[in-house]
């Protein structure tokens, strides 16, 4: 793992057996743009547009590494296990009353390899926000992400809808909750 000297690492660096979850850095922009430019990744999220506009990746990195950001975002960095330095991203957004919302995506080249499950488990085990409760939502046409959550101890909470920028429409979601141990 090679962190840029200019990164502001004011969020913890987390480790799991095959990867390091670390803050984004400017050198991640190329791979991040490549992966988020994939329609399958964009359509699996609320906020990634497709096609990806020029400069969007750099703006995203600047926003999520700013001192007054609204969420913590980690890169799933597999370079310590001879994998890509960017496998995907995981975000944790603080909510009211010691609650946080978790979100994640993995680049299609690394699907079905357990990286999302490992990253979610790592965040649960370290609980960097000291949350009492974690929430998550996935689009109903993404059962693989729902499986990641249920395997990590999340319980189904209900159906809802969320707007997807890439799809330009509202998409049905499943909402999940996980109560953290005290």
C-alpha positions in Angstrom: 0.0 0.0 0.0 1.4 3.3 -1.1 -0.4 6.4 0.4 0.1 9.7 -1.3 2.0 12.2 0.9 -0.8 14.8 0.4 -3.7 12.7 1.7 -5.5 13.9 4.8 -6.0 10.6 6.6 -8.3 11.8 9.4 -10.3 8.7 9.3 -9.0 5.3 10.4 -7.3 2.9 8.1 -8.9 -0.5 8.5 -7.4 -3.9 7.7 -8.9 -7.2 6.7 -7.2 -10.5 5.6 -7.0 -9.5 1.9 -7.3 -5.8 1.8 -6.8 -2.4 3.5 -9.7 0.0 3.7 -8.1 3.4 3.4 -9.1 6.9 2.6 -9.3 7.9 -1.1 -6.3 9.7 -2.5 -5.8 11.6 -5.8 -3.9 8.8 -7.4 -7.1 6.6 -7.2 -8.8 8.8 -9.8 -7.9 6.8 -12.8 -9.2 3.4 -11.6 -12.1 5.0 -9.8 -13.2 6.7 -13.1 -12.7 3.5 -15.0 -14.9 1.5 -12.6 -17.6 4.1 -12.0 -17.8 4.7 -15.7 -19.1 1.1 -16.0 -22.9 1.3 -16.4 -23.4 -1.8 -14.1 -21.6 0.0 -11.2 -23.4 3.3 -11.8 -26.8 1.7 -12.0 -26.2 -0.1 -8.7 -25.9 3.2 -6.8 -28.0 6.2 -6.1 -25.5 8.9 -7.0 -23.1 7.8 -9.8 -24.2 9.3 -13.1 -23.9 7.4 -16.4 -22.2 8.4 -18.5 -19.7 9.8 -16.0 -19.1 13.5 -16.7 -15.5 14.8 -17.1 -14.1 15.9 -13.7 -16.7 14.0 -11.7 -14.2 11.6 -10.2 -11.9 14.4 -9.0 -14.8 16.3 -7.6 -15.9 13.2 -5.7 -12.5 12.7 -4.3 -12.2 16.3 -3.2 -15.6 16.2 -1.5 -15.1 12.9 0.4 -11.6 13.9 1.6 -12.6 17.4 2.8 -12.3 18.0 6.5 -16.1 18.8 6.7 -17.3 15.9 4.7 -20.7 14.3 5.3 -19.5 10.7 5.1 -16.3 8.6 5.4 -15.4 6.7 2.2 -12.8 4.0 2.1 -11.1 2.4 -0.9 -11.0 -1.4 -0.9 -7.3 -1.7 -1.6 -6.2 -5.2 -2.5 -2.6 -4.4 -3.4 -1.2 -6.1 -0.3 -2.7 -9.4 -1.7 -1.5 -8.7 -5.3 -4.9 -7.5 -6.3 -5.9 -4.0 -7.6 -5.2 -1.0 -5.5 -8.9 -0.1 -6.1 -11.4 -3.0 -5.8 -14.3 -0.8 -4.9 -15.5 1.7 -2.3 -17.3 1.5 1.0 -19.0 4.5 2.7 -20.2 5.1 6.1 -22.5 8.1 6.7 -23.3 9.2 10.3 -27.0 9.7 11.1 -28.7 10.8 14.2 -28.7 8.9 17.5 -25.5 6.9 17.0 -26.6 5.4 13.8 -24.7 5.2 10.5 -25.7 4.1 6.9 -23.3 1.8 5.1 -23.0 1.6 1.3 -20.6 -0.2 -1.0 -19.8 -1.2 -4.5 -17.1 -3.5 -6.1 -15.8 -3.2 -9.6 -17.3 -6.0 -11.9 -13.9 -7.6 -12.4 -13.9 -8.5 -8.7 -17.5 -9.6 -8.3 -18.2 -12.9 -6.6 -14.8 -13.0 -4.9 -16.0 -12.0 -1.4 -14.4 -8.5 -1.3 -17.7 -6.7 -0.5 -18.5 -9.2 2.3 -14.9 -8.8 3.7 -15.1 -5.0 3.7 -18.5 -4.9 5.3 -17.4 -7.4 8.0 -14.3 -5.2 8.6 -16.4 -2.1 9.2 -18.7 -4.0 11.5 -15.8 -5.4 13.5 -14.0 -2.1 13.9 -17.2 0.1 14.1 -15.3 3.3 13.3 -18.3 5.5 14.0 -19.1 3.7 17.3 -22.6 3.3 16.0 -25.3 1.4 17.9 -27.1 0.7 14.6 -26.2 0.4 11.0 -28.6 0.8 8.1 -28.2 -0.2 4.5 -30.3 -0.2 1.4 -29.9 -2.0 -1.9 -31.8 -1.9 -5.1 -34.1 -4.9 -5.4 -32.6 -6.0 -8.7 -29.2 -6.5 -6.8 -29.7 -9.6 -4.7 -25.9 -10.1 -4.5 -25.6 -7.0 -2.3 -28.6 -8.0 -0.3 -26.8 -11.3 0.3 -23.7 -9.5 1.5 -25.8 -7.7 4.1 -27.7 -10.7 5.4 -24.5 -12.7 5.7 -23.1 -9.9 7.8 -25.9 -10.0 10.2 -28.2 -7.4 8.8 -32.0 -8.0 9.1 -34.5 -7.0 6.5 -36.4 -3.9 7.6 -38.7 -3.1 4.7 -39.2 -2.0 1.1 -38.7 1.6 0.0 -37.7 3.5 -3.1 -34.6 5.5 -4.0 -33.8 7.7 -7.0 -30.9 6.4 -9.2 -29.1 9.2 -11.1 -27.7 6.7 -13.7 -31.2 5.2 -14.3 -33.0 8.6 -14.2 -35.8 7.0 -12.2 -36.9 5.8 -8.8 -36.0 2.2 -8.1 -37.5 -0.2 -5.5 -35.1 -0.9 -2.6 -34.8 -3.3 0.3 -33.7 -1.7 3.6 -31.7 -3.5 6.2 -30.7 -2.9 9.8 -27.9 -4.3 12.0 -27.8 -3.6 15.7 -24.2 -3.4 16.9 -23.1 -5.1 20.1 -22.4 -2.8 23.0 
